[in-house]
Amino acid sequence: MQDRLNRSLRRVSTTFGAFSGPQRMIALIGVALLILAGTAFYRWANVPTMQPLFTNLASSDASSIVEQLESQGVRYELHDSGSTVMVPQDQVYKLRLDLSAQGLPASKDSGYSLLDKQGVTSSQFQQQVTWQRALEGELSTTIKALSGVEGAVVHLALPQRDIFSDRSSKPTASVLVSMVPGKTMPGEQVQSIVHLVSSSVEDLEPAAVTVVDGKGTLLSAAGAGVTGGGMRDQQTTEYEGRVTSALQS
């Protein structure tokens, strides 16, 4: 093997030595261009695809999120005057959960870049339905990135605004999580899910987010906060049954 390599090197040296001055210059320039092209291609191929982590962020939330990303050594980009934070696509869901566990973003106005631009003929109702379905799907995908979670379904109940009335219903959310066999969801993860969902929908309070596991165990009850799992009385048991039936229908 070594002898073959030595013979190849001697052959190249002999060939190069036979070149005239201009030919040697052209050969060197060609080699240099090949090296530059190879380096540029390598860098381009290793640039990660960036995806919005959060959009429409308040400046205080954007600053806190950037600080967390820098502390973790995560590559990020800022767009839309700093209100949109972009991160590598393969880290989006994990980072959202990590930041939600820390109460970020704190503002209710932040969200995800979920939809393509709607056509001018789309009705307001169609836009609302499309937005809600996309948000439910995005939240479900994010929750499935949690350790021990096998599947997740998010249902949002978003009331229509009545411009002729000062009274309006508040939105609610139900989350059904399926755990990997043998795994249970700790209270910290439940809190992360509650914050993630409530911070993604305008006017949705954490107390209005209900989390249920695949066995029908109520992990977080609307109006009661995180329970840590378990059914405590007959009223709670009946409520769990109604929620589970609604999610499976």
Summary of the structure (lengths in Angstrom):
residues: 249
radius of gyration: 27.4
end to end distance: 68.7
largest distance: 95.7
contacts: 665
relative contact order: 0.08
helix: 47%
strand: 17%
